């Protein structure tokens, strides 16, 4: 085989080839991370509920997101807040978020579930206003950050557009035991509203496709490099003729 590479083309190709391979390897690492995340969330959600009454509290961190929890206390129904969202049927809804005072006096926020817009006013769903000592079960969700285009809250109507735990607590004038919300499970509420069980877990996992794409681009670049040198007579497979 005869090979006399063009220096400039070779250097540029090597740099670009290395970059494409790096991106492919990085996507494989992201795939490994995503699979571990999905596995952790599945384990958290399907484990036996962590009893907050017994003092077992999730520590702050991604490892405890979606932890299955249970607690006993009373709702402070006079301080309902609402997080705007889209319901399972694609219609606008409000998540009803209520302070929940545990037996030990600590306070958490509970997302009791969704109501349609015409039931935002608690007076329209009196059967669902629970003032008794009650036991709830749900999933532990940490506060989230606003997106760049997220609307500011409508404090007059007590409506938020993301899970702004500190903001809701400030508006309620309460001190929370943790910057988190318990999303109630599907246990029916009297009167049917709010409707719990709205925790949805969806993870986009396209890292393998991305990795394959980058590796194919690297292979294509190498093929173009070889073909270019062959066309210029700088790469000859077999014995090069001396004539």
N, C-alpha and C positions, 0 to 999 in steps of 0.2 A: 504494500500500500504506500502510495505517495501522498504526503500532506504538507502543504506550505500555507499556514493560516495567515489571513490578513490581520495585522496587529490591532488596528482600530476596531474592526468588526468583532474580533474575538473578545477584546476587553469589554465592549458594550454588551455583547451577548452574555458573557460570563456574569456581569453585574445584574442584568435583567433576569437571567436564569436563576441566579441565587435568590433574587427577590421573590420570584414566583414560587420557588421551592419553599422558601421561608413562609410564605402565606399559606401554602398547602399544609405544612407541618403545624402552623399556628391553628388552623381550622381543626386539625385532628386533636390538638390539645383542648380546644374549645368543645369539641364533641365529647371528649372524656369528662370535662367539667360539667357539661349539660346533662349527661347521663347520670352522673353522681347526684346532681341537684334533683333530677326527677325522682331518683330512687329515694333520696332523703325525704322529699315532700310526701311521697307515697307512704313511707314508713311513719312519718309524723301524723298523717291523717288517719291511718288505719290502726294506730296504736290505741291501747286503752286510754280513756280520758285522764289527763293530769288533774288531780284534785287541788284546786287553788285554796279551798278551805283548810286543807291540811298543810298549807305553807309551801307547796311545791309550785314554784313559779318558773316559767321559761326565762332563761337568761337572754339578754339582748344579743341579737346576732342572727345571721341568715340561717343558721342551723336549726333555729327554733320556729321559723316561719311555718305556719299551718299546723302547729302543734294542736292536737286534740285536747281540749280542756273542759272542765266543768266547775261550777261555783254556785254558791247559795247567797241570796241577798234580795234587795228590793230595788225596783226601778224608780228613779226620780223623774216621773213622767212630765213634770212641769218644765223640763229642760230638754225636750226633744229637739234634735237637730236633723238636718236632711242633707244627704249627699245625692246629687243628681246622677242618674245613670240610665242605661238602656236595659229594659227587661228582656226575659227569654223570648218574648214574641216580637221584639224589636220596637216596642213602644216606650216612650219616656216614662221613667219611674223615679221614685225617691227611696233611698235607703234610710230607714228610720233609726237614728243613732241616739241612744238614751244612756245617761249616767246610771251605773249599777253599783249600789253601795253594798259591799259584802258584809257578812256577819261581824268581821273584825274591824269594820269601819273604813276599810280602804275602798277606793272608788276606781272603777274601770269604765270604759265605754263599751257598750254592746250595740252592734248592728243587728237589730231584731228582724230585719228582712225588708222587703220592698212593699210599697203601696203605689197604686196609680196616682196620677196627678190630682184627680178629683177626690182622693182620700188623704191628701196631705194633712189637712186639718184634723187633729185628733178627735174633735167633736163628731166627725163623720164616722168614726169607728170606735164607739165607746166600749164595746165588748172586749176590744183588744187592749184596753188600758189596764194593766195589771199592777195593783198597788200592794199585793200580798207578798209575803216571803215566798220566793220561788227559786227553783233550781234550774239553771241554764246549762246547756252543753253546746259547744261550738268550736270554732277554729281561731287560733291566735294569729292576728295579723299586725305587724308593726306599721307605724306611720309611714306614709310615702311622701315623696317630694312632688311639688307642682311641676308640670311640664312648662315649656317655654310659652306655649299658647293657652295655658289653663286660665280660665276666667277667675277673677277674684271673687271671694264669697259675697253673697248678698246677706249682710248681717241683719238687715231689717226683717227679711223673711227666713233667716237662719238656714240658708241654703249654701252648701259648699259644692265644689266641683271635683274634689279629690279627697282622699282620706287624710285630711289635715287635723290630726289628733291634737296637737298643741293649740291650734286655732279654735277648735271646738271647745276645748277645756277653758281657754281664756274667756270665750263668749259666755260660758256657763258659770264662770267664777269658781271653778273647782280645781282641786289638786289631784292629779291622777297618780295611781300607784305605779303605772308604767305607760310609756308612750305607745299604746297599742289599742286595738279594737278586737273584741271577740265577735266573730260573725256567727250568729245563732244557726243551729242546725234546722232541719226541716220539721221539728216538732210543731204541730199546729197550734196557733194562738186562737183564743176565743174569738169568734166572729170571722176567722179566716185571715185577718190582717193585723199586723204586717205578716208577710209570707216569708218565712225563713228558708234556710237551705239554699242560699244564693251564692255560696262559695264556688267559684269556678276556677279550675286550675288548667291553664293552657300554656304550654311551652313550645315555642317555635324551635324546631330542631332540624335545621338544614345544613349543619356544619359539614356533614359527610359530602353532600352535593357540592358545597363550596370547595372543599378540599380536592375533590376529583376534578373540578373545573380548573383550579390553579395548576394541578399536576398535568392536566391535559394541555394547558397553555404552555407550560414549560416544555413538554414533549414536542409540541408544535413548533416552538421557537427553535429547539435543537434541530428539528427536521429542516426548517428553513435555513438555518446556519449551514447545515451539511449540504443541502441542495445548492445553496449559493456558491459554496466553494467548489462543488462538483462542476457547476456551470462555468466557472472561471478556470477550470483545469487545475485548480490548486488541491483538489482531493481526487485521487484516483485509486480505486480498489483493485487489487491485483498488482501485477508487475507493470510499471510505467515503461512505455515504449521509448527506446533511446533514439529512434529515427525521427 
